[in-house]
Amino acid sequence: MATTTHSVPRRAEAEAAPARHRRGVRGRTLNFWLFVGPFLVGLLVFVYVPIGWSLWLSLYKARGTVTPTEFVGLANYADMLKDGDFVHSLVVFTVFAAFAVPVTWAASLGLALLVNRIRFMRAFFRSVFFLPTAVSYVAASLIWKMSLFQGLSFGLVNTVTGWFGIDPIAWLASPDPPWYWLVIITIRLWLQCGFYMILFLAALQNIPQELYEAAAIDGAKTGWQTFRYITLPQLRATSVAVILLLLVAAYQAFDEFYNLLDAGKTSWGRTPLIYLYKIALGESQDYGHGSAGALILALLICVVTLLQGKLLGFGKGDE
């Protein structure tokens, strides 16, 4: 009788355990979709649907309307690849990325090393260098254009160069010599270095101090040797990620070029995005060719990014 009395609760508990497990799984699944669902819906509506619609438009004539009118196949792609201005903008910005990306990477890493070494007011300097990241590209462009690199003699940079007997330079008025690149590179450094400095700073603070102590015991000199053989290899994963982000950002440049170079009216320094913006949203409103150009640019970014990731070993982790 006693055996029967105790076996009934155990049987009931054994039957209830799977039910609790199923309720737990359902609860976790519900929580997952409550948190992730809105973001997935937003991603689908604002990213993947526009990409799919752009791909669909690129195969049709769509002038003045986002509704496809006449199927043209790959003719829009062929037209864009034959468009000298579009191809020139792609080539120019590939060269621009080849220069801008290493310079920004080196400046960000240098700032991170400096901030990491100081022992006082580190939070202050970290904030000071990071703050420009929060500044609007449009606002920064106006400051650079109307104050720092004003082409008249009372511009700040022209005032400083005037002290050394140099005549005022029209920084943004002419492509010969191409002084406008100096303006654009400096504004991008000011706006972007703080963000990437934070990434490098986090990676630097994760390097075990035991590595430096072991190197010192082995006779390694502080400075270049420890940087070359310890710091830099430990930052490899962060460096690769930063370079990939910089590369994508270089091809997606728009705001500073648009505001510095007369709303993209100049024939020099015209980014691929500004050119596509004028095709799709300018007077012609040619969404078919604009969509084809946008997908060509996206494909180019993917190819260059994959090649760079392959060469630099993206995802392999620190050595």
PLY file of the C-alpha trace (Angstrom):
ply
format ascii 1.0
element vertex 319
property float x
property float y
property float z
element edge 318
property int vertex1
property int vertex2
end_header
0.00 0.00 0.00
2.87 2.35 0.93
4.60 1.63 -2.39
1.45 2.55 -4.31
1.00 5.79 -2.31
4.55 7.02 -3.16
4.54 5.88 -6.80
1.54 8.01 -7.76
3.22 11.43 -7.01
6.42 10.29 -8.74
4.46 9.26 -11.83
2.58 12.55 -11.81
5.85 14.47 -11.43
7.42 12.48 -14.27
4.46 13.28 -16.49
4.54 16.96 -15.53
8.27 17.44 -16.31
7.96 17.20 -20.11
5.00 19.57 -19.98
7.07 22.13 -18.02
9.90 21.66 -20.49
7.55 22.30 -23.43
6.11 25.40 -21.72
9.66 26.63 -21.07
10.60 26.14 -24.71
7.43 27.88 -25.88
8.10 30.75 -23.46
11.67 31.20 -24.68
10.52 31.03 -28.28
7.83 33.63 -27.64
10.34 35.94 -25.93
12.76 35.49 -28.81
10.19 36.54 -31.40
8.92 39.41 -29.23
12.42 40.90 -29.14
13.70 39.93 -32.57
10.46 40.06 -34.56
10.14 43.87 -34.84
13.74 44.15 -36.03
13.25 41.40 -38.58
10.10 43.10 -39.86
11.97 46.40 -40.12
14.89 44.71 -41.86
12.53 43.04 -44.30
10.45 46.15 -45.05
13.20 48.77 -45.17
16.15 46.75 -46.52
15.31 43.56 -48.36
12.07 44.68 -50.02
13.73 47.85 -51.43
16.70 45.77 -52.63
14.36 43.30 -54.32
12.30 46.12 -55.82
15.47 47.84 -57.06
16.57 44.59 -58.70
13.15 44.34 -60.35
13.24 47.97 -61.53
16.73 47.54 -62.98
15.29 45.14 -65.56
12.64 47.60 -66.77
12.22 51.08 -68.09
10.99 53.16 -65.17
11.25 56.85 -65.90
9.32 59.18 -63.64
7.68 56.28 -61.83
8.72 53.45 -59.55
6.35 51.13 -61.40
8.06 49.05 -64.12
6.76 49.91 -67.58
8.73 48.03 -70.26
10.98 45.01 -69.81
14.48 45.69 -71.15
16.45 42.83 -69.57
20.08 43.74 -68.89
20.06 46.79 -71.15
20.11 49.18 -68.17
23.24 47.44 -66.84
24.92 47.64 -70.25
24.06 51.33 -70.52
25.51 52.08 -67.08
28.72 50.18 -67.82
29.07 52.21 -71.05
28.41 55.46 -69.18
31.80 57.16 -69.01
30.89 59.41 -66.08
29.66 56.50 -63.98
32.67 54.30 -64.74
34.99 57.23 -64.06
33.36 57.82 -60.67
33.86 54.14 -59.80
37.53 54.23 -60.79
38.18 57.52 -58.99
36.63 56.26 -55.79
38.47 52.97 -55.94
41.67 55.04 -55.98
40.25 57.30 -53.26
39.49 54.26 -51.09
43.03 52.94 -51.67
44.41 56.13 -50.10
41.72 57.08 -47.59
41.35 53.68 -45.95
45.02 53.18 -44.92
45.33 56.81 -43.77
42.21 56.57 -41.57
43.30 53.19 -40.23
46.75 54.49 -39.29
45.38 57.67 -37.72
42.79 55.75 -35.68
45.38 53.26 -34.48
47.81 56.04 -33.61
45.17 57.86 -31.57
44.24 54.64 -29.76
47.89 53.96 -28.89
48.33 57.49 -27.54
45.13 57.41 -25.46
45.97 53.93 -24.18
49.41 55.03 -22.96
48.41 58.14 -21.05
47.77 57.68 -17.34
45.75 60.80 -16.61
42.51 62.22 -18.05
42.15 59.19 -20.30
38.34 59.42 -20.26
38.56 63.09 -21.20
40.79 62.49 -24.23
38.74 59.46 -25.25
35.59 61.61 -25.22
37.25 64.51 -27.01
38.40 62.32 -29.89
35.09 60.44 -30.06
32.79 63.48 -30.02
33.24 64.38 -33.73
31.63 61.03 -34.55
28.34 62.47 -33.29
28.58 65.53 -35.56
26.47 65.64 -38.68
28.39 65.30 -41.95
26.40 68.24 -43.30
27.28 70.51 -40.38
30.94 69.50 -40.53
31.00 70.11 -44.29
29.67 73.63 -43.84
32.29 74.38 -41.16
35.07 73.06 -43.39
33.77 74.94 -46.43
32.84 78.29 -44.89
35.45 78.61 -42.15
38.51 76.37 -42.36
38.96 76.01 -46.09
37.27 79.19 -47.23
38.94 80.04 -50.52
39.31 83.73 -49.72
42.16 85.26 -47.79
40.22 85.32 -44.49
39.71 81.56 -44.41
41.44 80.01 -41.40
43.85 77.79 -43.36
44.58 80.54 -45.89
45.26 82.92 -43.01
47.80 80.50 -41.52
49.47 79.80 -44.87
49.52 83.55 -45.52
51.85 83.98 -42.54
54.42 82.01 -44.56
53.94 84.11 -47.68
51.68 81.64 -49.51
48.93 83.13 -51.65
45.29 82.21 -50.83
44.26 78.87 -52.29
40.83 78.20 -53.78
40.51 74.82 -52.13
37.23 73.72 -53.66
37.02 75.77 -56.84
39.21 73.82 -59.23
40.42 70.27 -59.84
43.86 71.49 -60.94
45.65 71.15 -58.61
43.23 68.86 -56.77
43.29 70.61 -53.40
39.72 69.48 -52.76
41.02 66.03 -51.84
42.90 67.55 -48.90
39.65 69.12 -47.69
37.74 65.86 -48.05
40.42 63.67 -46.45
40.76 65.96 -43.43
37.02 66.13 -42.80
36.70 62.36 -43.05
39.60 61.88 -40.65
38.02 64.27 -38.17
34.62 62.59 -38.39
35.67 58.94 -38.47
38.88 58.49 -36.49
37.17 58.73 -33.09
34.86 55.81 -33.75
37.60 53.49 -34.99
39.89 54.69 -32.19
37.34 53.30 -29.71
37.44 49.92 -31.46
41.23 49.82 -31.35
41.27 51.02 -27.75
38.99 48.16 -26.69
41.24 45.68 -28.51
44.39 47.16 -26.94
42.97 46.81 -23.45
42.27 43.12 -24.11
45.90 42.28 -24.89
47.29 40.26 -21.94
50.07 42.08 -20.11
51.84 38.74 -19.70
52.84 38.92 -23.37
54.69 42.19 -22.83
56.30 40.88 -19.64
57.47 37.72 -21.42
58.83 39.79 -24.28
60.72 42.00 -21.84
62.27 38.93 -20.20
63.31 37.69 -23.64
65.06 40.99 -24.28
62.54 42.72 -26.53
62.82 46.49 -26.45
59.77 48.57 -25.68
58.55 50.65 -28.57
58.76 49.44 -32.14
59.75 45.83 -31.34
56.86 45.20 -28.95
54.48 47.01 -31.30
55.68 45.04 -34.32
55.72 41.58 -32.75
53.02 41.77 -30.04
50.62 44.68 -30.37
50.06 44.63 -34.12
49.49 40.84 -34.40
47.08 40.98 -31.46
45.10 43.69 -33.26
44.84 41.78 -36.52
41.14 40.86 -36.22
40.18 44.41 -35.21
42.33 45.88 -37.97
40.69 43.72 -40.62
37.20 44.65 -39.40
38.11 48.35 -39.34
39.53 48.23 -42.85
36.42 46.51 -44.18
34.15 49.11 -42.54
36.30 51.93 -43.90
36.22 50.48 -47.38
32.43 50.25 -47.42
32.17 53.78 -45.99
34.51 55.12 -48.69
32.32 53.78 -51.51
29.18 55.06 -49.77
30.53 58.60 -49.41
27.86 61.15 -50.20
27.14 63.91 -47.67
30.51 65.63 -47.49
31.07 65.52 -51.26
27.55 66.77 -51.95
27.85 69.71 -49.57
31.46 70.64 -50.28
31.35 70.46 -54.07
28.27 72.50 -54.91
25.65 69.79 -54.51
27.44 67.50 -56.92
27.33 70.01 -59.78
31.06 69.80 -60.33
32.36 67.17 -62.69
35.26 66.30 -60.38
34.97 64.58 -57.03
31.55 63.20 -57.94
30.96 60.00 -56.01
29.09 57.05 -57.54
26.22 57.65 -55.12
25.88 61.31 -56.11
25.88 60.34 -59.78
23.19 57.70 -59.17
21.23 60.14 -57.03
21.10 62.58 -59.92
20.04 59.87 -62.36
17.28 58.45 -60.18
16.10 61.56 -58.31
17.26 64.35 -60.59
15.37 65.86 -63.48
15.26 62.63 -65.48
14.05 60.44 -62.58
15.32 57.36 -64.38
14.80 54.70 -61.74
15.65 51.85 -64.10
19.19 53.05 -64.84
19.59 54.32 -61.27
18.70 50.91 -59.84
21.05 49.14 -62.26
23.91 51.47 -61.27
23.18 50.97 -57.57
23.36 47.20 -57.95
26.60 47.44 -59.93
28.06 49.55 -57.12
26.81 47.08 -54.48
28.35 44.20 -56.43
31.67 46.07 -56.69
31.69 46.73 -52.93
30.94 43.04 -52.23
33.72 41.85 -54.56
36.33 44.25 -53.19
35.29 43.48 -49.61
35.49 39.73 -50.15
38.89 40.02 -51.82
40.18 42.21 -49.03
38.76 39.88 -46.38
40.38 36.93 -48.15
43.77 38.64 -48.39
43.71 39.89 -44.80
42.27 36.72 -43.32
38.99 38.11 -42.00
37.50 35.83 -39.31
40.69 33.97 -38.49
41.11 35.72 -35.13
44.22 37.04 -33.48
47.49 35.20 -33.79
0 1
1 2
2 3
3 4
4 5
5 6
6 7
7 8
8 9
9 10
10 11
11 12
12 13
13 14
14 15
15 16
16 17
17 18
18 19
19 20
20 21
21 22
22 23
23 24
24 25
25 26
26 27
27 28
28 29
29 30
30 31
31 32
32 33
33 34
34 35
35 36
36 37
37 38
38 39
39 40
40 41
41 42
42 43
43 44
44 45
45 46
46 47
47 48
48 49
49 50
50 51
51 52
52 53
53 54
54 55
55 56
56 57
57 58
58 59
59 60
60 61
61 62
62 63
63 64
64 65
65 66
66 67
67 68
68 69
69 70
70 71
71 72
72 73
73 74
74 75
75 76
76 77
77 78
78 79
79 80
80 81
81 82
82 83
83 84
84 85
85 86
86 87
87 88
88 89
89 90
90 91
91 92
92 93
93 94
94 95
95 96
96 97
97 98
98 99
99 100
100 101
101 102
102 103
103 104
104 105
105 106
106 107
107 108
108 109
109 110
110 111
111 112
112 113
113 114
114 115
115 116
116 117
117 118
118 119
119 120
120 121
121 122
122 123
123 124
124 125
125 126
126 127
127 128
128 129
129 130
130 131
131 132
132 133
133 134
134 135
135 136
136 137
137 138
138 139
139 140
140 141
141 142
142 143
143 144
144 145
145 146
146 147
147 148
148 149
149 150
150 151
151 152
152 153
153 154
154 155
155 156
156 157
157 158
158 159
159 160
160 161
161 162
162 163
163 164
164 165
165 166
166 167
167 168
168 169
169 170
170 171
171 172
172 173
173 174
174 175
175 176
176 177
177 178
178 179
179 180
180 181
181 182
182 183
183 184
184 185
185 186
186 187
187 188
188 189
189 190
190 191
191 192
192 193
193 194
194 195
195 196
196 197
197 198
198 199
199 200
200 201
201 202
202 203
203 204
204 205
205 206
206 207
207 208
208 209
209 210
210 211
211 212
212 213
213 214
214 215
215 216
216 217
217 218
218 219
219 220
220 221
221 222
222 223
223 224
224 225
225 226
226 227
227 228
228 229
229 230
230 231
231 232
232 233
233 234
234 235
235 236
236 237
237 238
238 239
239 240
240 241
241 242
242 243
243 244
244 245
245 246
246 247
247 248
248 249
249 250
250 251
251 252
252 253
253 254
254 255
255 256
256 257
257 258
258 259
259 260
260 261
261 262
262 263
263 264
264 265
265 266
266 267
267 268
268 269
269 270
270 271
271 272
272 273
273 274
274 275
275 276
276 277
277 278
278 279
279 280
280 281
281 282
282 283
283 284
284 285
285 286
286 287
287 288
288 289
289 290
290 291
291 292
292 293
293 294
294 295
295 296
296 297
297 298
298 299
299 300
300 301
301 302
302 303
303 304
304 305
305 306
306 307
307 308
308 309
309 310
310 311
311 312
312 313
313 314
314 315
315 316
316 317
317 318
